[in-house]
Amino acid sequence: MNGIVKETGGYIFLVLDLAGLTILIKTCANSQMENTAESIIRLYEKRDIISGLKMTYESEYLRFFQDRFEKLSL
């Protein structure tokens, strides 16, 4: 887990926090996995024109579901 301190359960804020991808293999069909892979490839090909995000609000709970972001300019 990126940034989690196991001893305390606290979180260290990283300078570069990349997105993660979790896949439940038992629930995905091959066609769904192929679609996911193709989507990731398309994102990678457009990496030079996709800007990042800046966190403007961080919730106390469910951090990755309730946070707010704004688009960074290139």
N, C-alpha and C positions, 0 to 999 in steps of 0.2 A: 504494500500500500504506500503510494507515493506521499511522503510528508508526514505520515503518522509515526509518533514515537511510541513504541510498544510498551515501554516501562511505565509511562504516565498516561497513555491514551490521549495525550494532547496532540496538537497539530502544529507543525512548523510550516510557515508560509514560504514557499519556494519562489525564486525569481522567475523561473520558467516552469509553469505547471501545465503539462500537456494533457490532452483528452485521452481517456482510456476506452477500451471497447470490451464489453463482456458478452460472450456468446454462450447460450445454453444449448450445447450440442444435441442433447436428446430431444429437444423440442423443435429443432430446425430441419427443414427439408433441404435437399441438395440445391434446389432452385433458389431458396431463400439465401443460402450461403453464397451462391454464385452472384446473386443480386447485390449482396452486401460487399463482396470483393470488388465487383465492378464499380460500385459507388465510391469505395475508398480509392480505387485507381483514378477515377475521374477527379476526385478532390485533390489527389497528389499532383495530377497533371496541371491543375489550376492553382497550385500553391502560391505562385507569384502574384496572383491578382486577388487572392482572398486575404482580407485583413484580419487581425486578431481582435480579441475582446478585452475590455477592461472591466473588472468587477466594480460595480457602483454600490451594491448592497449585499451584505453577507448575513444570512439568517443564522440564528443560533442552532437550530436543528434542521435536519435534511438539507445540508449545505448545497449539494449539487442539484437539488430540485427546486429550491425556493429563492436562490440568489438572483440578482439582477445585473445585467451587463450592458455596456454601450460599445458600439463598434469603434475601433481605432482606425484612423486614416492611414493610408499607405504612405 
